[in-house]
């Protein structure tokens, strides 16, 4: 992720603004899905050529950054919106366990962690690494947003805002400073037990079958 941020910072130097969104559905067993969206304004052809050389909006380069044996890239979409001269990239992936994302190049410094907490609780964290702005870039022009929806009840968190079980961390690059850590403690929902009426219905069906077979045998 640091490599991507550095690349996007260079892009920001030419375009003036960049947005990054990481939207995650995280389940109790650590599996889940992630959608990454990032876009920047492209005011001229020269800027487009620079980004093309960097490869940040190239599907093959994106696939290389996010590939690992423990996750599946379901979709990569790169497009330009001519109405506002912005270039966008959207990446959809799923993972067996969120810790495994540490094995990808893009998230090498993110330090994803999901571990047991107090009885019946899970503790999740992700590190947002510091990025040196440089290049005369205004850190406030770089906006990053992390959205996590948890399969459980939230107990404690350090989110900047929330909507039910969806927690949101929204920062400018300047606010990231020397690094930020996303932290959440939640109580996973228990798997629903089989309703008693299912067992009753199954027993009734079995009884009908036995009676039918018994009558047929007598005949």
C-alpha positions in Angstrom: 0.0 0.0 0.0 2.9 2.4 0.7 4.1 1.9 -2.9 0.6 2.7 -4.2 0.4 5.8 -2.0 3.8 7.0 -3.2 2.8 6.5 -6.8 -0.5 8.3 -6.2 1.4 11.2 -4.5 3.4 11.7 -7.7 0.1 11.7 -9.6 -1.3 14.2 -7.1 1.7 16.5 -7.8 0.4 16.8 -11.4 -3.3 16.6 -10.8 -3.8 18.3 -7.5 -6.1 15.8 -5.7 -6.5 12.1 -5.1 -9.0 10.0 -3.3 -8.7 6.4 -2.0 -11.4 4.3 -0.5 -11.0 0.8 1.0 -14.4 -0.8 1.7 -14.3 -4.1 3.5 -16.9 -6.7 4.6 -15.3 -8.7 7.5 -16.8 -11.9 8.9 -16.3 -13.6 12.2 -14.0 -16.3 10.8 -11.7 -13.6 9.3 -12.9 -14.1 5.7 -14.5 -11.4 3.7 -14.4 -9.1 0.7 -12.8 -5.8 -0.2 -13.5 -3.1 -2.8 -10.7 -0.6 -3.5 -11.5 2.6 -5.3 -9.0 5.3 -6.2 -9.2 8.2 -8.6 -7.4 11.4 -9.5 -8.1 14.3 -11.8 -6.3 14.3 -15.1 -6.1 17.8 -16.5 -3.9 17.2 -19.5 -2.3 14.6 -21.7 1.1 14.8 -20.2 -0.3 13.8 -16.8 -2.0 10.9 -18.4 1.2 9.7 -20.0 3.0 9.9 -16.6 0.4 7.8 -14.9 0.5 5.3 -17.8 4.2 4.9 -17.3 3.8 4.4 -13.5 1.2 1.8 -14.1 -1.1 2.7 -11.2 -4.1 2.7 -13.5 -3.0 -0.3 -15.5 -5.0 -3.5 -14.9 -2.0 -5.8 -15.2 0.1 -3.7 -12.7 -2.9 -3.6 -10.3 -3.3 -7.4 -10.5 0.4 -7.8 -9.7 0.1 -5.6 -6.6 -2.9 -7.3 -5.1 -2.4 -10.9 -6.1 -1.6 -13.6 -3.5 -2.3 -17.4 -3.1 -4.8 -16.5 -0.3 -7.1 -14.1 -2.0 -9.1 -13.9 -5.3 -9.3 -10.9 -7.5 -12.8 -10.9 -8.8 -12.7 -7.7 -10.9 -10.5 -4.9 -12.0 -12.0 -1.9 -13.8 -10.1 1.2 -15.0 -12.0 4.0 -16.7 -11.9 7.7 -17.4 -14.9 10.0 -16.7 -14.8 12.6 -19.4 -17.4 14.8 -17.5 -14.8 15.8 -14.9 -11.5 14.5 -16.4 -10.9 12.0 -13.7 -9.3 8.5 -14.0 -10.6 5.8 -11.8 -9.6 2.3 -10.7 -11.9 -0.2 -9.0 -10.6 -3.5 -7.5 -12.9 -6.2 -6.1 -11.3 -9.1 -4.2 -12.2 -11.7 -1.6 -9.9 -13.3 1.0 -9.9 -16.5 3.2 -8.6 -14.6 6.2 -7.8 -10.9 6.4 -4.3 -11.5 7.9 -3.4 -13.2 4.6 -3.6 -9.8 2.8 -0.2 -9.0 4.4 1.2 -11.4 1.8 0.3 -9.0 -1.1 2.7 -6.4 -2.3 0.2 -3.6 -1.9 -0.5 -4.4 1.7 3.0 -5.4 2.8 3.2 -2.7 5.5 -0.5 -2.7 6.5 -0.1 -5.3 9.3 -3.7 -6.6 9.2 -4.5 -8.5 12.4 -7.6 -10.4 13.7 -7.1 -12.2 17.0 -9.1 -13.4 19.9 -9.8 -10.9 22.7 -11.9 -11.4 25.8 -14.3 -14.3 25.9 -16.4 -14.2 22.8 -14.7 -11.2 21.3 -12.4 -10.4 18.4 -9.9 -7.6 18.0 -9.1 -6.3 14.6 -6.5 -3.8 13.5 -4.8 -2.4 10.4 -1.9 0.0 10.2 -1.9 3.0 7.8 1.8 3.7 7.1 3.2 7.2 7.1 3.9 8.7 3.7 6.3 11.5 3.1 4.5 14.1 1.0 7.4 16.0 -0.6 7.2 17.2 -4.2 5.4 20.3 -3.0 2.3 18.3 -2.4 -0.4 19.6 -0.1 -1.2 16.7 2.3 -4.8 17.9 2.7 -5.4 17.3 -1.0 -5.0 13.5 -0.5 -8.1 11.9 1.0 -8.1 8.3 2.2 -11.2 6.5 3.6 -11.5 3.1 5.2 -14.9 1.5 5.6 -15.3 -1.7 7.5 -18.6 -3.6 8.1 -18.3 -6.2 10.8 -20.3 -9.4 11.3 -21.0 -8.7 14.9 -21.7 -6.1 17.6 -19.1 -3.3 18.0 -17.7 -3.0 21.5 -14.9 -0.4 21.1 -13.4 1.4 18.1 -11.4 4.5 17.1 -13.4 5.2 13.9 -14.0 8.8 12.9 -17.6 8.1 12.1 -20.0 5.1 12.0 -23.3 3.9 10.5 -24.5 0.9 12.4 -22.0 -1.9 12.1 -20.1 0.0 9.4 -17.2 2.0 10.8 -15.5 4.7 8.8 -12.0 6.2 9.1 -11.6 9.3 7.0 -8.2 11.1 6.9 -6.2 13.6 4.8 -2.6 12.6 4.2 -1.5 15.3 6.6 -3.7 13.7 9.4 -2.0 10.3 8.9 1.2 11.9 10.0 3.6 9.2 11.4 1.0 6.5 10.9 -2.5 5.6 12.1 -3.8 2.3 13.4 -7.4 1.2 12.8 -8.6 -0.7 15.9 -11.9 -2.4 16.6 -13.2 -4.9 19.2 -16.4 -6.7 18.3 -18.4 -9.6 19.4 -19.1 -11.9 16.4 -22.7 -13.0 15.7 -23.2 -16.6 16.6 -24.2 -19.0 13.8 -27.9 -19.5 13.9 -28.9 -22.8 15.3 -31.3 -25.0 13.3 -34.9 -24.0 14.2 -36.7 -26.8 16.2 -39.5 -26.9 13.6 -37.0 -28.2 11.0 -36.4 -31.2 13.2 -40.1 -31.7 13.8 -40.9 -31.5 10.1 -38.1 -33.9 9.3 -39.4 -36.4 11.9 -42.9 -36.1 10.5 -41.7 -36.7 6.9 -39.7 -39.8 8.1 -42.7 -41.1 10.0 -44.9 -40.8 6.9 -42.4 -42.6 4.8 -42.1 -45.5 7.4 -45.9 -45.8 7.5 -46.2 -45.8 3.7 -43.5 -48.5 3.4 -45.1 -50.6 6.2 -48.5 -50.4 4.5 -47.0 -51.3 1.1 -45.3 -54.3 2.6 -48.5 -55.6 4.1 -50.3 -55.2 0.8 
